[in-house]
Amino acid sequence: MPNPYKYKSISLKTSTVSKLNILAKELIPGMHLSNAKAVEVMIDTIGSPEDRNTGNTNETIKKTT
C-alpha cells in the first residue's frame, strides 16, 4: 500500500487526460510512461525551483514583472 504522506492525487478534465495519454507516449522516445510519471517529468523539466518553493506561479510572475 502506498504511503499516503508521499503521494497525492489530482483531478483532471477528461480532455486533459486524453492529451496527457498522448504526451506520456511521446515524452521520452521509445518509452511509454504512466500518466503520473509523465506529469512528474514535465513538472521537473519545466518548473523552476522558484515555482516549487512558492507553490503559486502567479506570485512568481508578479515578482518578475
Buried (B, 14 or more C-beta within 10 A) or exposed (E): EEEEEEEEEEEEEEEEEEEBEEBBEEBEEEEEBEEEBBBEBBEEEEEEEEBEEEEEEEEBEEEEE
